[in-house]
């Protein structure tokens, strides 16, 4: 016979596992976004005009990275307060985690396709920098396929996973506001 207390305990444990997993992934994606922004900041003064559009990329990467880190380290009660939700609401972490995974998967593939694209496609650098922040490495260094699969594409997935997190938190907040 199944004891009711054990069934409740299992449900609580699964919610805790989602929260812990989500927080770890939020921190990893935030750090990935911040680390991806470092080359933009370092290369700002080297052979680039002062009014370079790369500054915009660095600022956006910084904001997204800090937001994702904040979602990963702030107390659950604070996040629930910002989203106008109950701190035990399961969608508080599961919805952002799902959207983060979707964005990360799509943009991992985008980075791989950008690397495998033939040179005759003549991809627009501005568009590719927006879709794959580390595309400037491909323009300058031409990394191997192994480096793309294990370094560049995961970094791109982390950046856009953090973007997905920020979008999802905004959606959860808007839905929470409409309920109030």
Phi, psi and omega in degrees: 000142180269124178281135182298326180296322180290325178295320178292319180296321179295318180298318180295320179296321181292323176295321178294321179296320178296316181297315181294315178299316180299315181297318179296316180292322178299317180293317179298316180293322178296316178295321177298319179294317179295319179292329177289330179285342182299313179299327177297317180291319181292324183271002184301318184269350185267109175054028176237145176294155182299322180271041183290144177287350177294333179299321179299316179299317181296319179294315180297316178299321178294315180296315180295318180296315179294321178297317179293319176298319179298318179295334180276335186245342180290151178299149182301325180296322179292318179296319178296322179294318179296322182272359182057048179232167172283143183294342178262009179293122183295335181283352180299324178246332184288320180295312176297326180294321179294314180292323176301315180296320178295312179298316182298316180296314181297315184277344168295313178296324178298320179293321179292316179296320178298325179285323183277351182296134178292155182296336181290345177290338178048063182294138180292122182299323180296315179295317182292328176293328178286324182277324181225096186304332180265020180296333180297337174293321178294324179292328186258325190248327186060075183292159178287165181296325178296317178297324178293313182295322187255351180232300186289312181294319175295324176295320177295319178297321179294318180297310182283339170295319176294323175297316177300322177297314181297317178297316181295320177296321175298318178294315178299320179295315179297320178293323178292324179293321181290336178282332184289000000 
